[in-house]
Amino acid sequence: MLLIFPPLAKACEPPAGIVRLASFLNDHGISCRMLDANLEGQLWLLEHPSTCTDTWSRRAFKGRAGNLTALRDIETYSSPDRYRRAVSDLNRILAVSAADNGIIIGLADYQDHTKSPQRSADLLASALEPERNPFFRYFSETLPDLLSTINTVGFSLNYLSQALTTFAMIGFVRKNFPEIKIILGGGLVTSWMQQPGWNKPFGALVDHLISGAGELPLLSILKEGDAAKSNKPPDYSALPLDSYFSPGFILPYSAAEGCYWSRCSFCPERAEGNAYKAVPVNRALADLKILIEKSSPLLLHFLDNAINPGLLTAIAENPPGVPWYGFARISEQLSNLDFCHALKHSGCVMLKLGLESGDQGVLDRMKKGITVEVASQVLKNLHTAGIAVYCYILFGTPGETRLEAERTLEFVAGHGEAISFLNTALFNMPINGDEAIEYGDKLFYEGDLSLYTSFCHPGGWERSHVRRFIESEFKRHPAVAEIIRKDPPQFGSNHAAFFGRV
């Protein structure tokens, strides 16, 4: 079997999903290969842009090797200007590679002005005309040799930015290798299949669709017999670990599926009914020991929606031996300064925290389970301990009006020293969310695969007002603007930990 991670996503670390699946299948006697087509496709386009007619594009193409080397050199991250130039020029090469077809791609995004990944008809159209896809020249040259001895191919589709290229690749396989069985899974596919009204629009194109964890469903499709649990950690060695857009190997590790809190009203995990399943703490520690000894990563990235308190304690008591970062919930655990110092000692260089709002009423309405007082203490403790914070703010929820948004601005500005990086988002209501029945009125995106609904804000705090507040007031506040300027362009939190911390 061949497992493929398609373009386009940030290519700074290996795709953990296909690695986990391949390790499981190989452990059960099924030969499984992997293709990180996202990484390889971007590298191919950087070497074969369709056109470089303007001065900037020609300069960027000429300096592409040096800029790739710069992203793979830790010293670059001590010079933000050099980093930004490298990212900007590489992004430019990708942009001109697709411009002729009305498609805008970059190091972190894919936008087609004529097709939407929210419409199944457009995805099927992409499968019918794969040659229009900007990655066609890459995968039409690469796939034939790989598929010559393969009877099954699986695509891991996790992000909207991957969808159109995924279906272009599926269409290419279906047309040129009709005997090959095609399986489609991944986070985005799971979300589609759990929506109301799912009508299986890809039945004629894809042999099997998998919702949720793919190990057991894949095994049942590929092999008869009972499945035994596999306790082996994932094996990344088959991927080109030196080729990613980072200054060393970032080891991605998932210790859980879903979220252990799973109560936030806006959370897609909750809306989709995804159960929480955690790897036992002792096994997670054992996995990390094996993986780190084998691969000597520069940085360990926990992929969990939120690292559970038991694992955080275990890591503090049993340092993995390399710098690490991941998502954590603002909690009483982190309001203990000694514990934050222990995390720092264990190698924690950055925590991503979902603050969402600086107003207590909004937090309560969201069911965040935190107080602004605890949030304030956690930020101060992490700053004192020397741990960077990548903070997430969410404006425009049903419980917020302009007054509460102003309180969030006041909170963020007042904790500017403790907030290292900032991600600001405009609220999208999940179509299955707790409040969708009460406030939802129509699909947010036009298309049968939309995951969100528009809604009538109960306080009249409509999206246009929220957007204007974010751009004209929040981001222009001097303390907030200072934080935003530090965010790594394109790569965001995936590279943030390298800036003066690793």
Long-range contacts (C-beta under 8 A, 24 or more apart in sequence): 1-25, 1-30, 1-31, 1-32, 1-33, 1-150, 1-151, 1-152, 1-153, 1-154, 1-218, 1-222, 2-32, 2-33, 2-34, 2-35, 2-146, 2-147, 2-150, 2-152, 2-153, 2-154, 3-32, 3-33, 3-34, 3-35, 3-153, 3-154, 3-156, 4-34, 4-35, 4-37, 4-153, 4-154, 4-155, 4-156, 4-169, 5-34, 5-35, 5-36, 5-37, 5-38, 5-156, 6-37, 6-38, 6-41, 6-155, 6-156, 6-157, 6-162, 6-165, 6-166, 6-169, 7-37, 7-38, 7-41, 7-42, 7-105, 7-110, 7-135, 7-162, 7-165, 8-38, 8-41, 8-42, 8-105, 8-108, 8-109, 8-110, 8-161, 8-162, 8-165, 9-38, 9-108, 9-158, 9-159, 9-161, 9-162, 10-107, 10-108, 10-245, 10-490, 10-491, 10-494, 11-36, 11-38, 11-39, 11-42, 11-107, 11-244, 11-245, 12-244, 12-245, 12-246, 12-250, 12-491, 12-494, 12-495, 13-244, 13-246, 13-249, 13-250, 13-251, 13-252, 13-301, 13-494, 14-236, 14-239, 14-241, 14-244, 14-250, 14-252, 15-156, 15-252, 16-234, 16-252, 16-253, 16-254, 16-303, 17-156, 17-158, 17-186, 17-187, 17-214, 18-154, 18-156, 19-234, 19-235, 19-236, 19-239, 20-215, 20-234, 20-254, 21-154, 21-156, 21-214, 21-215, 21-218, 22-234, 22-235, 22-238, 23-230, 23-232, 23-233, 23-234, 23-235, 24-215, 24-218, 24-219, 24-230, 25-215, 25-218, 25-219, 25-222, 26-235, 27-230, 27-232, 28-219, 28-223, 28-227, 28-228, 28-230, 29-223, 30-219, 30-222, 30-223, 33-146, 33-150, 33-238, 34-238, 34-239, 35-142, 35-146, 36-239, 36-240, 37-135, 37-138, 37-139, 37-142, 37-169, 38-162, 39-240, 39-243, 39-244, 40-138, 40-142, 40-240, 41-135, 41-138, 41-139, 41-165, 42-94, 42-107, 43-243, 44-135, 44-137, 44-138, 44-142, 45-93, 45-94, 45-97, 45-105, 45-134, 45-135, 45-138, 46-90, 46-93, 46-94, 48-97, 48-137, 48-138, 49-93, 49-94, 49-96, 49-97, 50-96, 50-97, 50-98, 50-99, 50-100, 50-134, 51-96, 51-99, 51-100, 52-93, 52-96, 54-96, 56-89, 56-92, 57-92, 57-93, 57-96, 59-89, 60-88, 60-89, 60-90, 60-92, 60-93, 61-93, 63-89, 64-89, 64-90, 64-93, 68-245, 71-245, 71-246, 71-247, 72-242, 72-244, 72-245, 72-246, 72-247, 72-248, 73-247, 74-247, 74-248, 74-298, 74-498, 74-502, 76-247, 77-247, 77-495, 77-498, 77-499, 77-500, 77-502, 78-499, 78-500, 80-486, 80-499, 83-488, 84-489, 87-488, 87-489, 87-490, 87-491, 88-489, 90-245, 91-489, 91-490, 97-134, 98-134, 101-132, 101-134, 103-134, 105-134, 106-490, 107-245, 107-490, 107-491, 108-161, 108-490, 108-491, 108-492, 109-161, 110-161, 110-162, 110-164, 110-165, 112-164, 115-164, 116-445, 116-446, 116-447, 117-160, 117-161, 117-163, 117-164, 117-449, 118-160, 118-445, 118-446, 118-447, 118-448, 118-449, 118-450, 119-446, 119-447, 119-448, 119-449, 120-201, 120-202, 120-447, 120-448, 120-449, 121-201, 122-164, 122-447, 123-163, 123-164, 123-167, 123-202, 123-449, 124-167, 124-201, 124-202, 124-205, 126-164, 126-165, 126-167, 126-168, 126-171, 127-167, 127-168, 127-170, 127-171, 127-174, 127-205, 128-171, 129-168, 129-171, 130-168, 130-169, 130-171, 130-172, 130-175, 132-168, 133-164, 133-165, 133-168, 135-165, 135-168, 135-169, 136-168, 136-172, 139-168, 139-169, 139-172, 140-172, 143-169, 143-172, 143-173, 144-176, 147-173, 147-177, 147-180, 150-180, 151-179, 151-180, 151-181, 152-180, 152-181, 152-182, 152-183, 152-221, 152-222, 153-180, 153-181, 153-182, 153-183, 154-182, 154-183, 154-184, 154-185, 154-214, 154-218, 155-182, 155-183, 155-184, 155-185, 155-186, 156-185, 156-186, 157-184, 157-185, 157-186, 157-187, 157-188, 157-189, 158-186, 158-187, 158-188, 159-187, 159-188, 160-188, 162-188, 163-188, 167-205, 170-205, 170-206, 171-205, 174-205, 181-207, 181-208, 181-221, 182-206, 182-207, 182-208, 183-207, 183-208, 183-209, 183-210, 183-218, 183-221, 184-208, 184-209, 184-210, 185-209, 185-210, 185-211, 185-214, 185-217, 185-218, 190-272, 190-274, 191-268, 191-272, 191-451, 192-449, 192-451, 194-272, 194-273, 194-432, 195-431, 195-432, 195-449, 195-451, 196-431, 196-432, 197-448, 199-448, 201-448, 212-257, 212-274, 213-257, 213-277, 231-283, 233-286, 233-287, 233-288, 233-290, 233-291, 234-291, 236-291, 236-295, 237-294, 237-295, 241-295, 245-491, 246-298, 246-299, 246-494, 246-495, 246-498, 247-298, 247-498, 248-297, 248-298, 248-299, 249-295, 249-296, 249-297, 249-298, 249-299, 250-297, 250-298, 250-299, 250-300, 250-301, 250-494, 251-291, 251-292, 251-295, 251-297, 251-299, 251-300, 251-301, 251-322, 252-301, 252-303, 253-284, 253-287, 253-288, 253-291, 253-300, 253-301, 253-302, 253-303, 254-279, 254-302, 254-303, 254-304, 255-279, 255-284, 255-302, 255-304, 255-307, 255-308, 255-311, 256-304, 256-305, 256-308, 258-305, 259-305, 259-306, 260-306, 260-308, 261-306, 261-329, 261-369, 263-367, 263-369, 264-366, 264-367, 264-368, 265-365, 265-366, 265-367, 265-397, 265-433, 265-434, 265-435, 266-366, 266-394, 266-397, 266-427, 266-429, 266-430, 266-433, 267-430, 267-433, 268-430, 268-433, 268-451, 269-305, 270-433, 270-434, 271-430, 271-431, 271-432, 271-433, 271-434, 271-436, 272-430, 272-432, 273-432, 278-308, 278-311, 281-310, 281-311, 281-314, 284-311, 284-314, 285-314, 285-315, 285-318, 288-320, 289-320, 292-320, 292-321, 292-322, 297-322, 298-322, 298-323, 298-502, 299-323, 299-324, 299-325, 299-349, 299-497, 299-498, 299-502, 300-324, 300-325, 300-347, 301-325, 301-326, 301-494, 302-326, 302-327, 306-354, 309-333, 312-343, 315-343, 315-346, 315-348, 316-342, 316-343, 316-345, 316-346, 317-342, 318-346, 319-345, 319-346, 319-347, 320-346, 320-347, 321-347, 322-347, 323-347, 323-348, 323-349, 323-497, 323-501, 323-502, 324-348, 324-349, 325-349, 325-350, 325-351, 325-352, 325-497, 326-351, 326-352, 327-351, 327-352, 327-353, 327-354, 328-352, 328-353, 329-353, 329-354, 329-369, 329-370, 330-354, 330-355, 330-370, 330-374, 330-375, 330-378, 331-370, 331-374, 331-378, 332-374, 334-378, 334-381, 334-382, 335-374, 335-377, 335-378, 335-381, 336-381, 337-381, 337-384, 337-385, 340-381, 340-382, 340-384, 340-385, 340-387, 341-385, 343-385, 343-387, 344-385, 344-386, 344-387, 348-387, 349-387, 349-388, 349-497, 349-501, 349-502, 350-387, 350-388, 350-389, 350-390, 350-420, 350-493, 350-496, 350-497, 350-501, 351-382, 351-387, 351-388, 351-389, 351-390, 352-389, 352-390, 352-391, 352-392, 352-493, 353-378, 353-379, 353-389, 353-390, 353-391, 353-392, 354-392, 354-394, 355-391, 355-392, 355-393, 355-411, 356-392, 356-393, 356-394, 356-397, 357-393, 357-394, 357-397, 357-400, 357-404, 357-407, 357-408, 358-407, 358-408, 358-409, 358-410, 358-411, 358-412, 359-400, 359-404, 359-407, 359-408, 359-411, 361-399, 361-404, 362-397, 362-399, 362-400, 362-404, 362-408, 364-399, 365-397, 365-398, 365-399, 366-397, 366-399, 372-411, 375-411, 376-411, 376-415, 379-415, 379-418, 379-419, 380-415, 380-418, 382-418, 383-417, 383-418, 388-420, 388-421, 388-496, 388-497, 388-501, 389-418, 389-419, 389-420, 389-421, 390-420, 390-421, 390-422, 390-423, 390-493, 390-496, 391-419, 391-420, 391-421, 391-422, 391-423, 392-423, 392-425, 393-422, 393-423, 393-424, 393-425, 394-425, 394-426, 394-427, 395-424, 395-425, 395-426, 395-427, 395-466, 395-469, 395-470, 395-474, 396-426, 396-427, 396-457, 396-461, 396-463, 396-466, 397-427, 398-429, 398-435, 398-439, 398-455, 398-457, 398-458, 398-459, 400-459, 400-461, 401-459, 401-460, 401-461, 402-461, 402-465, 402-469, 405-461, 405-466, 405-469, 405-474, 408-474, 409-473, 409-474, 409-477, 409-480, 412-474, 412-479, 412-480, 412-483, 413-477, 413-479, 413-480, 414-479, 416-479, 416-480, 416-482, 416-483, 419-483, 420-483, 420-486, 420-496, 421-483, 421-486, 421-487, 421-492, 421-493, 421-496, 422-480, 422-483, 422-484, 422-487, 423-487, 423-492, 423-493, 424-470, 424-474, 424-475, 424-484, 426-463, 426-466, 426-467, 426-470, 427-466, 428-452, 429-453, 429-454, 429-455
